[in-house]
């Protein structure tokens, strides 16, 4: 991966030992640009762009690195001719730009959807930062240069490597698109946009994938799933975890107003149930439901399962859709909290003086200096000059005290505030919300360069199992299954266009046991004990 001078970023692949790099024309832009390139091992090299072309589907170019006399590892060029719909591809790139710390590029596995002499379409999801990265065949040969994507994760396009190969010497001479030799297909490509198949999984995804017997593998896990409904629409999945009718789901995806009443659940067979939330884990975004008169068989978790890089992971889905196919990430991931998506009260405070606290008999309090317009605090009626004495009965010591207490809550939580105003102590309730979008944004969660839906809460879970199965936000809360049919985790968030994050079965059940203990409920009784998967 490399960062171009002027702020442009992208991915490239070294194709000769003397430092010739293939990339996208829209990454290289034009010949003669100085670039800084970082290899996957952290080595930093200087270079200069050679010829570039970005003409319709022709989107490729070259960079020459100064290798300082050493030979670089390089990838062999294959041929895009002969690739057919259904052939496997490995797409590589530095999603969302060069990493802060050296690491290999991310690998996504997919299949060719359509291959023509001018353009290749495939379903391995790519995103911002992946432009210019290679797609390999299973022989380890570069067969395409990844260039762009559509709205849906399976809509991805690349320039066939044969189109770069036939212009290799022109590009090495620094010839850009204004002078590069064009054939009839290149000329007809000008101004033409990629026509991705419409209709999503019915037309744009691989029929061969739909024909694989994945539904048989996930049938048992699928039988433990329910949809939490919001009117007639499925809002999120829930997974039944024991014979007492408890289920686990993704808390932030529950319908608005879930705190005040019963939830409506629907099984794959159309059976309806009522349920209520009995407890939750804010940092993990989990909620435990108690289902009335539950007849759904509980999931059989495989605790201690080892998920290897590249391992197939399946997501069972309710309705008429087949299981989603994904592959485990090549690296373990830590999901750090994104503070912009964290619960926000909307005040700036300073520690109250001893004189200000004395009339109220408290050792710590916070004086409100600013109330953010449109925030939860403003809606609750908090004013500048108020003293915050407690939140949910907890003392607020120091500037970090309020943040620390709120960090244990979640967006949408109702919190009780004890507020001193003048000589009176007021009791208020606020509903925690997210921070307002900056610079006029619409507030919708986004990551990368597409409009792909991601989860409102997609970070802060700690250690996660990352995979590239296409799981929409409303499909989270359901299990992930290996090819042996073992339920090894729970999908917790659609992270971006290329990745879904899941919690391990151990993480989920440890959290559930704590929630049930706090709720005064007996420990879960799974249907049967399942031995850990072999390592």
N, C-alpha and C positions, 0 to 999 in steps of 0.2 A: 504494500500500500504506500501511497506517497501523497505529499501535500504540495500542490503547485504554488509558485509565487503568485501573489494576488489573491490568495484565499481559496482557490479551487482545490477540491479534494477528489480522490477517486482511487481506484485499484488498478494495478497492472500485473502482468506476468512476464518474468524474464524468459526469453526464448532463445538466447545464445549466451554462451559462457562469457563473452566479452561485454555483456551488459545491455543488449538490445531488449527493450521492453515493449510488449504489445499492450495497447489500452484502447479506450474509446476516443473518437474524434472530439466529442463534446467535453471530454476531460482535458485532452491536450490542447484543444482550441486551434492553435496555429503553430507553424514551425518557428524555431529560434527562441522559445521561451525557456528561461532558466528554471529548473525545478529542484526541489529537495525531496528525496525519496527515502523512506524508512523500510528496511527489510523486516521480515517477520521476527528475526532474531534481535532486532533493535539497531542493527548497523545502519548508519545514516550516510547516504551518498548524494553527490551532486549530479546533475544531468541537464540535458537540453532536449526539448521536443524536436522531433523531425517532422516528416509530413503527416498531415491530419486531414480527415474527411468526415463531414457530418452532413450527408446528403440523403434525406429520407431514411431508408433502412440501412444505408451504407454509413456505419458509424464506427470508425476504427482509425488507428494511427500508431506511431512509434515514438519511443523515447530512447535516447542513447545515454547510458550512465557512464560516469568516470569511475571505473572499477579500481583505479590506482594499481593496475597491473595484475590483479588477482582474478582468477576464474570464479565465476558465480555458478551456483546450481541453476539449472535451466530446465524448462519443461519442453518436451518434444511436441512439434506440431503434427496433428493428425489430418484427417480430411473430413469435411462436413458432408461430402457426397456419400450417399448410401444410407445415411441416418434416416430412420423411419419412425413414424408415430409409435410410441410405446418403448423406444429404446431408452435405457437409463442414462442419466447425466449427473455429474457432480459439479454444482455451481459453487464457486469460491469467491470471497471478497471480504472487504473490511466494512461491514454494515455500519452506517452512520459515521463513517470517517475513521481515520487512523486512531488506534487505541492509545490511551495514556501510557500503558505499560506494554512492553513487547509481548506478543502472542501470535500464534498462527492465525491465519484468516479463518473465518467461519465457513463451514462446509454445509451445503444443503443438497439433499438428494431428490431428484425428480425424474420426470420422463419427458421426452420430446412430444409435443402436441402436434406440431406441423413443421415440416422442413421443406423449404424451397431454395433455389439457387441464390435468392436475395435475402432471405430472412429465416430465422429459426425461432419458433415459439415453444416454450417449455413451462412446466408447472412447479419447478423448484423456486420458492419465493425469494426475490431479491429486493433491495431497498436502496435508499440513499447511501452512497459510499461504495456500493458494489459495482458501479459503472466502471467498465474497463477490466473487470475481473474475468477469469477464464471459466469456461465450462469444459469438463473433461469427459471422455468416454471411459468405459471400464478398463481400458488398456492404459489409462493414464496419459492420453494424448489430448492436447488442446483442440477442441473442435468448434469452438465459438467464443466470441468476445461479448460478454453480457453488457447490454446497453440501456434498457428501459423497461418499464413495467406499466401495467394497466391498473385499474382500480381494485380488482379482486386479487388476492394473493397468488392465484395460479396463473395470472396473466403476466407473462414475462417474455421479453424478446432479446435476441442476440444477433450479431452479425456473424454469419458462417465464416469459419476460419479461411475457407478457400477464397473468399473475397479479399481478405487481407493478403493472403499468399500471392495472389496474382498481381498485387500492387506493391509488393515488398520493396522492390528496387526503386520504384518511384518515391515511395515514402522515405527510404534511406537517403535519397538525394535531397530530401527536404521539400518535395513538391506537395503543396496543399491542394485543397479541393478546387481552387480556381483553375489549376493547371493539370490536375490528375486526369489520366485517360479514362473516359467514361464510355461504357457500352450502352446498348439500347435500354437494358433494364435499369441502369443507373439513372439515365435521363428520365425515364418514366417514373422513377422513384421520387423525384424532386417534389416536395410539398405533399407527398402522400403519407398519411399517418397509418400506424399499425392498426389493422382491423382484428382486434381480439374477438374471439367467439363470444357471443352474448349468451345469457342464460345460465351463467355460472356452472355449477357442477353438472348440470344436465348436458351441456354441450362442450364446455371448455376443459373439462378434466378427462383423464384417461379412461376409456371404456375398459381397458385391461385391468385397471385398478378396481373398478366396480365389479369386475367378474371374479376377483379373487375371493376365497371363502373366509373373509375376515369376520363376517357376521356370525358364523358358527363359533369362532374363537371368543367373541365378546358376548355371546348370548347370555351366559350366566350373570356377568356383571351388569349387562343392560337390564336384566330383570329386576335389579335392585334400584333402578333409577325412576325418578318422578320429575315432572315439570312443575315448578312453582308458577302459577298463572297470575297474570295481570289483566283481568277481564278475559278476553278470548286469546290473548297472546301469551306465549311462554316467556317468562322473564328470566329464569335461571333454573339450572338443574339441582336436584337434591338427591343424595344417595342414602338409602336406608342402611343403618349400621348395626342394628341389633334387633332382637325379637320383641323388644318392648316398644317398638314404634318410634325410635329416635332416628333422625336423619341429619346429615351434615350438608351445608350448602355454603355459597359465597355470600357473605353478609351484605356487602355494598350493592349487590345486584338485586336484592329483594325489592318488591314493589313499594312505592312511596306509601307511608302510613302503616307499615308492618308493625310498628311498636304498639299500635292501638287496637289491634283486632286480629281475627283469625286469618290465616293464609289458606288459599285454595290450591290444592295440588291435583295433578292429573297423571295417571299412569299411561304406559304405552298402549294399554288396551282400552283407554278411555274411562277408566274408573276414577271417581273423584273422592278426595279426602280433605278434611279440615285439619289444620295444624297451627301451632303457635311457637314462637321463639322462646326458648327457656334459658338461653345463655349464649355468650359469644366470646370470641377472641379477636380483639381489635387489630393488633399487629398482623395476625395471619389472615384477617378478613374472613373468619369462619363464624358461622352461626349454627347452633344445634336446635333442631325442631322436635317437637313432640306431636306425633301424628295420631289422631283419634281413630281407633278401630282399624289399625293398619294391618293389611293382609299381604303386604309386599315382602318378599324374601330379602333378608339382609345380605349385604356384600360380604364376601370372604376375603379380607385383606391378606396379602402376603407381606408380613412384616420382615424387615431385614433383607429385602430383595436388593440385589446389586444390579444397577442399570448401567450397562457398559456404553461407552461412546459408540454411536452408530447403530445401537440396538433399535429394532423396530418397536414402536409404541403405538397402540391403537386406542382411539377414543370412541366408545360406543355412543350412538346418538339416537334419540327418540324420534318418532315419526317415520317417514318413509326413507330417510337418508341412511346410507350405509356407513360403516365405521370410518372415521378419519384416520388416514395412514400418516405416521410421522416417524422421524428418526431422532434418537437422543443426541444432544449436543456433544461436540468433541471435548468440551471443557465443562467443569463444574461452575456454577454461577452463584454469586451472592446478590440477592435482591435488596439493595439499599433503599431507604425511604426517600421518596421524592417529596420534598416539603411543600411544593406547590399543590400537591394533591392531598395534603394532610389536613386534619380538622383545624379550623381557624376561627377564633373568637372575634378578633378585629379591634384590639386596643393596644396602645403603647403605654407602658407604666413605668413608674419609678418606686423604689421602696418608700413606704410612708415613714415619717419621722415618729419618734417616741411620743412627742406631744400630740400628733394626729391620732395615734393608736390608743392613747391612754383612756379616752372616754368609753371605748368599746371593750377594754380589757383583753386585748389580743397582743401576742408577742410579735406577730408579723402581719403585714397588710401591704397592698399595692395601691398607689395613687394613680388614677387614670389621667394621663396627659393628652392622649389623642384617641378619638373614637373614629374608626374608619367608616366612611359613608357606605351604606348598603350592606354592612357586615352583620354578623349574628349579634354582636354587642349593640349595634345601633337599633336593630329590630327589637331587642329586649328592653330598650330604654335606658341603657347605661349612658352616663353623661361625664364630660370632662370635670374633674374634681372629685368624683366619687372615689371611695375607698373600697377595694375588693378585699373582703375579709376571708372568704372561703369559696371553694368550688366543690360541690358534692360533699361538703363537710370536711374537705381537706384543706389544711393550712397552705398559704401561698407565700413562701419565704424566698425573698430575692427575686431578681428579674427572671431567672430561669425557672423559678417555682411554678409560675403559671404555665409556661411552655411544657414543663415536665408533666404536670397534671393533665394537660390537654392531650399530650402525646399518647396517653393511655386510652384516650377516647377515639371516637370515629366520626367521620362525616355523617351528619344526620342524628347524632346522639343529642338527647335533651340533657342539659346540665343545670343544676340548681346553684344559684349564686347568692351569696350573702353580701349585701352592698350597704355601706354606710354613706348617708347623704345628709349633711348637716348634723343634727342630733339624732336622726332616725336611722334604724336598721331596716332595710328593705329586703324582701325575698323575691328574687326574679328567676325566670327560666329562660335559657337561651338554647337555640338549636344550632349546633356547630355546623359550619359550612366550609366549602373550599374557598381559597383566596380568589378574588375577582381576577379575570384574565388581564394581562398586561397589554398595553398598546392596542386596545380595542378588539382583542381576540374574542371568539364566540364562546370560549369556555369549554368547548368540546376537547376531550383528551386526544392528543395526537403525538406521533413519534415517527420520524422518517419523512418521506416526501410524498406520501399518498393519503387518500381519504379512508383507508382501511380502518374499520372500527376496532378500537382497543378498549380494554376495560377501564372504567373510571378509576379504580384503584388497581394499579398494576405493578407496584413496587413495595418494598419494605417487609418482605416475607422472610428474609434471611436466606438460608440455603434452599435452592430450588432445583427441580429437574426441568431443564429446558429442552424442548423438542420443536420440530417444525411442522407438526400436524396443524391443519387449519381448524381451529376451534374458536367460534365466535363468543363474544362476551356472555350471551344468553345460554351458551352450552357449557360454561364453567360450572363447577360444583359436582361434576360427574367424574367417574374414575378413568384412569389410564390403565391399559392392560397390555401385557407382553404376549408373545406368540404362543405361550403355553396357557393362555387364558387367565393368568394370575393378575389380580388387581394390585398394582404396585404403587399407586399414588392417586392424587386428586387434582384435576385441572383447576387452578386458582385464578389465572389471569391470561387474557390475550395481551401480550406485551407489545408487540409491534407487527409490522407486516410479515415478518419472517419467523416469529417465535411465539410459542405458548409456554407459560411457566406452570409447573405443577409442584405440589407438596408431596413428599414421600408418605407412604402409608404410616410409617412410624411417627412422623411429625403430626399428621392428622389425628391419629388415635391418641397420642399423648395429650394433644390439646383438647380433644373431646373428653377424655377422662377427667381433666381438670375442670372443664366446664360443667360436667355432670356432678362432680363432687361439690362445686360451688353452689350448684342449684339444689343440692340435697337429694339428688337422684341416685339410684343404685348404679353401680358400675355396669358398663355395657356388657351384654352377653351375646357374643357373636354366634352364628349358627354352628360353626365348627372352627377348630384351630387349623391353620394352614402353615405348613413348614416353610421356612425361608427358602427362597430360590437358591440353587447352587451358584457359587461364585465362579 
